[in-house]
């Protein structure tokens, strides 16, 4: 082991810098993977939302059910507007573009929370709409 203090300081500094760079690389890689999985999940939920809107719209047009109640004093037309509004607010292409361009960890966390909430809402909508479509077929 070298006894020169300057050489020891240089080695220590080099190790610290190398450790920092490796840490940053790992964090960046994890962030990239998380972002990529959020984008994929976002696109899946977006597609599901559009599919549910289309299914509900087709049902309303084919049965003239805009004013019929779907659940809890909510008409089909109102429920459709809620689905559409929710889609525009939380699953828009503008929001997707913002997500794709950003590496902000806070935005990634917020997006993950929004997507969890949207997943629950869309599951509920899917249950309601699938029940309606099944009843129509009977």
N, C-alpha and C positions, 0 to 999 in steps of 0.2 A: 504494500500500500504506500503510495507516495506521501511524503511528509511535508511537502510544500503546501502552505495554507491557501495560496492563490489557486493552485491546481485543484485542491479539494473544493474550494468555492466554485470553481468552474465546473467541476463534475456534478456537484450538487445542483447548481443552476441548470445545467443541461438536463439532468434527470427531472427536475421540476417542470421545465418547459416541455420535455417529451411527454411526461405524465399529463400535463394540461392539454396538449394537442391530442393525445389518445382519448382523453376524457371527452373533449369537444367532438371528436369524430364519432365516438360511440353515441353520445347524446344526439348528434345530428342524424345519425342513422336511425335511431329509435324514433325520433320525431318524424322522419321521412316515412317510416313504416306505419306509424300511427296515422299520419295524414293520409296516406294512401288507402288505408283500411276505412277511414272516415269517408273519403270520397266515394269508395265503392258502396259503402252502406248508404250514403246520401243518395246515390243514383238508384239504388234498389228501392228505397223508400219513395223516391220521387216517381219512379215507374209504377209502384203499387198505388200511390195516390192518384195518378192519372187514370189508371185502370179502374179504380173504384168510382171515380167521377164519371167515367164513360159508361160503366155498367149501370150506375144510378140514373144517369141521363137517359140511356136507352130504355130503362124500365119506366121512367116517368113518361116518356114519349109514347111508348107502346100501350100503356095502360091509362094514360091521362090522369096520373096520380099526383099531380103537383100540389093539390090542396088536401090530400089525404094525410092523416097523421102517421108518422113513422115511429116515433117514440116520444114520451114525455111532452105532449103538446107541441111537438115540432113537426111541421109539415115536410113533405119530401122536398119541396122547393127550398125551404129554409135550410134543411139538412144539406142539400146540394151546395147552397151558397156558403155554408159553414166549411164544408170540405174544400171548396174552391178557395175561400179566403185563407184557410189554414195552409193550403198548398202555396199560395202566393207569398204569405208571410214567412213561412219556415222552409219551404222546399223549392224556392225559385232558382232559376238559372243564375240570377244576379248573386245570390248567396253562395252558390256553387263556385262561381268565378272568384269571389272573394276568398273562399276557402282554398282554392287551388293556387292563388297567388301569394297567400300568406304562410309564414312559418311561425307566427305568434303562438306560443304555448297556451296563452289565455283564450285565444280564439278557438284553438283545437279543443280545449276543455269545454268551452261554451257550446261548441258544435256537437260534441259527444253528448252533453246533457240534452240539447234540443232534439237530437236524433233519438235518444232513449224515450223522450216524451212523445215524439211523433210516432214512434213504433207502437206505443200503447194506444194512441188515438186511432191509428190506422187499423190496428187489430180489432178495436171496438167497432169501427166503421165496417170492417170486413165481416164481422159477426152479424151486424145489423143487416147489411146488404145481402149477404149470403142467405140469411133467414127469409128475406123478402123474395129473393129469386127462387128459392126452393118452394116456398108457398105458392108462387105464381105457377110453377110447373105442375103442382098437384092439382 
